[in-house]
Amino acid sequence: MTIDLYYWPTPNGWKITIALEEMGLPYRLHLVDIGKGDQFDPDFLRIAPNNRMPAIVDPDGPGGAPVSIFESGAILLYLARKTGRFIGRTERDRIAVEQWLMWQMGGVGPMAGQAHHFLKYAPQLDPPQDLPYAKDRYRGEVARLYGVLDRRLAENPFVAGDFYSIADMAIWPWAALWEGQQQRLDDKPHLARWLDEIAARPAVQKGRAVAADRRADTSQDRKAQQILFGQPPR
């Protein structure tokens, strides 16, 4: 049965298209244009009350009844349990997957997102918000996190161990944007190796390409900035 995916081409959206492609699950795409405010549509809010994509509706949920899920980490865990794939073979494997998934959700995603905001978008706001402290703070924290990841990957081919998992699928979309976060890889050879290996996977390439033509630079789009960074429409 086809899963309904509510999506926009961002790192959090890519996590789910990559997972669905890796797992071979059929899905129907519903674009949620966050620059136009689609995330505030009442129908979408019934699925994702935090007005954030991605979200899914699986018509073949637990007990054969439909289920809706928001939060990318929760979606990844659900899909891994549903298929029995990409979450490891043992309880120790699953613990490793879950802790690195939580590391991404609580660390890499928020910190890299703030780095993107203060390095790229905030200086283009009206009036400009060019804040050296914020830029240094988030650029430095992303560098610290990528150092943690590089040391982990020095000991393991993948994030959770010797197997590819949803933890890799969650971290890669953010880490792949390291240049926009003003990071460097010359001192992180293990991270660089991992980034290239994940990028070479056909399902990752296919998932990243979903609606790629709709991804736009909103740094000069005042209306999109108001929707994304200001108050939601009343």
SVG drawing of the C-alpha trace seen along z (x, -y; Angstrom):
<svg xmlns="http://www.w3.org/2000/svg" viewBox="-8 -47 52 57">
<polyline fill="none" stroke="black" stroke-width="0.4" points="0.0,0.0 1.3,-3.5 2.5,-5.8 1.6,-9.4 4.6,-11.6 4.3,-15.3 7.6,-16.8 9.8,-19.6 13.4,-19.3 15.3,-20.1 17.7,-17.9 14.8,-16.7 12.7,-15.9 15.6,-14.1 15.9,-11.8 12.5,-10.3 12.8,-10.1 16.2,-8.4 14.7,-5.9 11.7,-5.1 13.9,-4.6 16.4,-2.4 13.5,-0.3 11.7,0.0 8.5,-1.3 6.0,-3.0 5.0,-6.5 2.8,-9.3 4.4,-12.8 2.6,-15.8 4.7,-18.9 4.5,-21.2 5.9,-24.5 7.3,-26.0 8.2,-29.3 4.5,-29.8 3.2,-28.7 1.7,-25.4 2.8,-24.0 0.1,-26.1 -2.8,-24.6 -5.4,-23.1 -5.4,-19.8 -1.6,-19.5 -1.8,-20.5 -4.0,-17.6 -1.2,-15.3 1.7,-17.5 0.5,-19.7 4.0,-21.3 3.6,-22.7 6.8,-21.1 7.4,-18.6 8.1,-15.8 5.1,-13.8 3.7,-10.5 0.3,-8.7 0.7,-5.0 -2.7,-3.4 -1.3,0.0 -0.3,-1.0 -0.3,1.1 -3.2,3.5 -3.8,2.7 -5.3,-0.7 -4.0,-4.0 -1.4,-5.9 0.0,-9.4 3.5,-10.3 5.4,-13.6 9.0,-14.3 11.6,-12.8 13.3,-10.7 10.0,-9.1 9.2,-8.4 12.6,-6.7 12.2,-4.5 8.7,-3.5 9.8,-2.6 12.7,-0.6 10.4,1.3 7.9,1.8 10.4,3.3 12.8,4.8 15.7,3.1 18.4,0.6 18.2,0.8 20.6,3.6 20.3,7.3 20.7,7.2 19.6,5.1 23.1,3.6 22.8,2.7 19.5,1.0 20.8,-0.9 23.7,-2.3 21.3,-3.3 18.9,-5.0 21.6,-6.9 23.2,-8.3 19.7,-9.1 19.0,-11.1 22.4,-12.7 21.4,-14.0 17.9,-15.1 19.2,-16.9 22.5,-18.1 23.5,-18.1 20.1,-19.2 19.4,-22.1 23.0,-23.4 23.5,-23.1 20.2,-24.7 21.1,-27.6 24.5,-27.9 22.7,-28.1 20.3,-30.7 22.9,-33.1 25.6,-32.6 23.3,-32.8 19.9,-34.2 20.1,-36.5 22.5,-38.9 20.0,-39.2 17.0,-40.1 15.4,-43.6 17.0,-45.0 20.1,-42.9 21.0,-40.7 24.7,-40.1 25.6,-38.8 29.3,-37.7 28.6,-36.0 25.8,-33.9 27.8,-33.0 30.8,-32.0 28.7,-30.1 26.9,-27.9 29.8,-27.5 31.9,-26.3 29.3,-24.0 28.8,-22.3 32.6,-21.9 32.7,-20.2 29.9,-17.8 31.6,-16.9 34.7,-16.2 32.7,-13.8 31.4,-12.2 34.9,-12.0 36.3,-10.2 33.4,-7.7 33.9,-7.0 37.6,-6.4 36.5,-3.3 33.5,-2.2 32.5,-2.2 29.1,-3.6 27.7,-5.7 26.2,-2.9 28.9,-0.3 29.6,2.1 26.2,1.7 24.3,-1.0 21.3,-2.3 18.7,-5.0 21.3,-6.9 23.3,-7.3 20.2,-8.4 19.4,-11.0 22.9,-12.5 24.0,-12.5 21.6,-15.1 22.8,-17.7 26.5,-16.8 26.4,-16.9 25.8,-20.6 29.0,-21.2 30.2,-23.9 27.1,-26.1 27.8,-25.7 31.3,-27.0 33.0,-23.8 36.2,-22.1 36.9,-18.4 40.7,-18.4 41.1,-17.7 38.2,-15.1 39.2,-12.4 36.9,-9.8 33.9,-12.0 34.9,-12.9 35.1,-9.2 31.7,-8.5 30.1,-11.4 31.3,-10.2 30.3,-6.6 26.8,-7.5 26.4,-9.9 27.3,-7.1 24.4,-4.9 21.7,-4.9 18.8,-5.2 20.4,-8.2 20.9,-9.9 17.3,-9.2 15.9,-10.4 18.0,-13.6 16.7,-14.3 13.0,-14.3 11.5,-17.7 15.1,-19.1 13.9,-21.6 11.6,-23.2 14.5,-23.9 15.2,-27.6 17.4,-30.2 15.0,-32.3 17.7,-34.6 16.3,-37.5 12.6,-36.5 11.1,-38.8 7.7,-37.1 9.2,-33.7 11.5,-35.1 8.4,-36.4 6.8,-33.0 9.9,-31.1 11.4,-33.3 8.6,-35.7 5.2,-35.1 2.9,-32.5 0.0,-33.9 -3.2,-34.5"/>
</svg>
